[in-house]
């Protein structure tokens, strides 16, 4: 996994995060940062990794989380049941530990700094991006589990519909829905038509 950030994010905080995740997870930090010039420049950190990295690191645990989501899907959304599901899985699993360290790190930097997962497909600079929009480690654990669950089909969808980075006007936006489904959207180029696909949770992927 590689980390890239805007210039306002202290480098020492990024290195502290890297050290807290070792030896289980190795992170490379890009020392050159992104400088954004505007009245209120955005602040973000991108966690860039391909699907193989995520699957090798967390696939088995992701399947347990998603199975719990599916098990009682009719009762409530994954968001509302995140704490109960996380407690069912247990507190010593790799996804939960990773999520807790990310949340601890988030609390140590500027509140408006966005954390974004980036899948470098079809291209790193026009890849797939998922905003992590929670301050709760239980919610983040489930967001990560669902993200990993959907990754193989995201890659298949991109390969089937986008032949290269010059065929999209922007990056690919990913958004988790209350059901656990993943919305995948982008603008075609040169038509600028909005393409939206919904990937439901697949039972045979668990």
MITIKE-659103 format. One record per residue (C-alpha): x, y, z; residue number from 1; residue in one letter. Coordinates in steps of 0.02 Angstrom, whole numbers. Example, Ala and Ser with C-alpha at 12.3 -4.5 7.8 and 13.67 -1.06 7.14 Angstrom:
# MITIKE-659103
NODE        X        Y        Z     i   aa
NODE      615     -225      390     1    a
NODE      684      -53      357     2    s
This chain:
# MITIKE-659103
NODE        X        Y        Z     i   aa
NODE        0        0        0     1    x
NODE       58      176      -39     2    x
NODE        8      338       48     3    x
NODE       -3      507      -39     4    x
NODE      -62      664       50     5    x
NODE      -87      849       29     6    x
NODE       51      959       96     7    x
NODE      -42     1007      256     8    x
NODE      -34      830      327     9    x
NODE      119      816      441    10    x
NODE      243      687      377    11    x
NODE      283      631      553    12    x
NODE      101      579      577    13    x
NODE      107      472      420    14    x
NODE      265      387      480    15    x
NODE      187      358      651    16    x
NODE       42      271      565    17    x
NODE      161      163      463    18    x
NODE      256      110      620    19    x
NODE       94       69      713    20    x
NODE       42      -51      574    21    x
NODE      206     -145      562    22    x
NODE      249     -287      543    23    x
NODE       78     -350      487    24    x
NODE       50     -212      359    25    x
NODE      184     -124      258    26    x
NODE      150       51      195    27    x
NODE      257      154       78    28    x
NODE      244      342      101    29    x
NODE      268      457      -47    30    x
NODE      378      597       20    31    x
NODE      331      719     -118    32    x
NODE      163      796      -73    33    x
NODE       22      877     -168    34    x
NODE       11     1066     -152    35    x
NODE     -161     1139     -186    36    x
NODE     -181     1327     -206    37    x
NODE     -353     1396     -165    38    x
NODE     -441     1498      -31    39    x
NODE     -488     1338       61    40    x
NODE     -382     1199      -12    41    x
NODE     -443     1022       19    42    x
NODE     -349      908      137    43    x
NODE     -337      722      101    44    x
NODE     -238      562      116    45    x
NODE     -251      428      -17    46    x
NODE     -223      245       29    47    x
NODE     -175      168     -138    48    x
NODE     -173      -21     -158    49    x
NODE     -227     -146     -291    50    x
NODE     -355     -281     -257    51    x
NODE     -224     -418     -235    52    x
NODE     -150     -323      -87    53    x
NODE     -318     -306       -1    54    x
NODE     -371     -485      -35    55    x
NODE     -206     -560       25    56    x
NODE     -212     -453      182    57    x
NODE     -395     -463      233    58    x
NODE     -503     -573      121    59    x
NODE     -544     -709      249    60    x
NODE     -595     -583      382    61    x
NODE     -693     -481      255    62    x
NODE     -797     -636      215    63    x
NODE     -844     -656      399    64    x
NODE     -903     -476      411    65    x
NODE    -1004     -485      250    66    x
NODE    -1083     -650      303    67    x
NODE    -1146     -566      462    68    x
NODE    -1216     -421      359    69    x
NODE    -1308     -542      246    70    x
NODE    -1368     -651      390    71    x
NODE    -1484     -518      459    72    x
NODE    -1493     -398      313    73    x
NODE    -1683     -386      321    74    x
NODE    -1677     -320      500    75    x
NODE    -1572     -164      475    76    x
NODE    -1436      -80      372    77    x
NODE    -1254     -126      397    78    x
NODE    -1224       51      463    79    x
NODE    -1349       33      605    80    x
NODE    -1288     -141      652    81    x
NODE    -1101     -107      635    82    x
NODE    -1062     -117      821    83    x
NODE    -1159     -279      847    84    x
NODE    -1080     -359      693    85    x
NODE     -905     -305      746    86    x
NODE     -931     -377      920    87    x
NODE     -993     -541      845    88    x
NODE     -835     -555      740    89    x
NODE     -722     -513      888    90    x
NODE     -602     -374      930    91    x
NODE     -437     -457      884    92    x
NODE     -462     -479      697    93    x
NODE     -349     -392      571    94    x
NODE     -482     -280      494    95    x
NODE     -538     -215      665    96    x
NODE     -359     -181      720    97    x
NODE     -321      -93      556    98    x
NODE     -480       12      571    99    x
NODE     -441       62      751   100    x
NODE     -266      120      704   101    x
NODE     -334      220      557   102    x
NODE     -464      305      670   103    x
NODE     -332      342      801   104    x
NODE     -224      419      665   105    x
NODE     -372      520      598   106    x
NODE     -400      597      769   107    x
NODE     -220      658      775   108    x
NODE     -231      763      615   109    x
NODE     -344      902      551   110    x
NODE     -528      860      568   111    x
NODE     -568      905      388   112    x
NODE     -435      790      314   113    x
NODE     -520      659      206   114    x
NODE     -463      479      202   115    x
NODE     -486      400       31   116    x
NODE     -459      221      -28   117    x
NODE     -394      217     -206   118    x
NODE     -395       67     -321   119    x
NODE     -271      112     -461   120    x
NODE     -386       48     -600   121    x
NODE     -392       91     -744   122    x
NODE     -250      211     -696   123    x
NODE     -180      277     -532   124    x
NODE     -225      456     -575   125    x
NODE     -398      408     -637   126    x
NODE     -431      263     -522   127    x
NODE     -576      210     -412   128    x
NODE     -599      311     -252   129    x
NODE     -699      274      -95   130    x
NODE     -713      408       39   131    x
NODE     -703      340      216   132    x
NODE     -831      450      301   133    x
NODE     -836      387      479   134    x
NODE     -753      419      646   135    x
NODE     -808      252      720   136    x
NODE     -694       99      708   137    x
NODE     -844      -20      699   138    x
NODE     -914       72      548   139    x
NODE     -742       81      468   140    x
NODE     -716     -106      492   141    x
NODE     -873     -142      394   142    x
NODE     -833      -13      260   143    x
NODE     -666      -99      233   144    x
NODE     -745     -273      232   145    x
NODE     -874     -222      102   146    x
NODE     -744     -132       -3   147    x
NODE     -637     -290       -9   148    x
NODE     -789     -398      -47   149    x
NODE     -834     -293     -199   150    x
NODE     -658     -267     -269   151    x
NODE     -648     -415     -391   152    x
NODE     -812     -364     -474   153    x
NODE     -760     -181     -478   154    x
NODE     -606     -229     -577   155    x
NODE     -709     -339     -694   156    x
NODE     -833     -197     -720   157    x
NODE     -694      -74     -762   158    x
NODE     -609     -194     -882   159    x
NODE     -774     -228     -971   160    x
NODE     -827      -46     -988   161    x
NODE     -671       63     -990   162    x
NODE     -534       19    -1112   163    x
NODE     -409      144    -1042   164    x
NODE     -384      304     -939   165    x
NODE     -419      413    -1090   166    x
NODE     -596      343    -1102   167    x
NODE     -658      425     -942   168    x
NODE     -672      610     -905   169    x
NODE     -644      590     -719   170    x
NODE     -598      455     -595   171    x
NODE     -718      318     -542   172    x
NODE     -821      360     -388   173    x
NODE     -865      221     -267   174    x
NODE    -1003      237     -137   175    x
NODE    -1067      109      -12   176    x
NODE    -1257       99        2   177    x
NODE    -1355       56      161   178    x
NODE    -1388     -121       96   179    x
NODE    -1202     -155       77   180    x
NODE    -1209     -135     -112   181    x
NODE    -1076      -31     -197   182    x
NODE    -1118      108     -321   183    x
NODE     -988      131     -457   184    x
NODE    -1000      286     -567   185    x
NODE     -897      385     -692   186    x
NODE     -912      504     -839   187    x
NODE     -875      431    -1010   188    x
NODE     -761      527    -1127   189    x
NODE     -793      608    -1248   190    x
NODE     -983      588    -1227   191    x
NODE     -980      648    -1044   192    x
NODE    -1124      530    -1009   193    x
NODE    -1140      476     -828   194    x
NODE    -1120      288     -804   195    x
NODE    -1190      213     -643   196    x
NODE    -1180       29     -593   197    x
NODE    -1239      -52     -430   198    x
NODE    -1147     -205     -368   199    x
NODE    -1252     -302     -243   200    x
NODE    -1177     -409     -106   201    x
NODE    -1148     -581     -184   202    x
NODE    -1182     -730      -72   203    x
NODE    -1071     -845     -175   204    x
NODE     -925     -727     -144   205    x
NODE     -932     -757       44   206    x
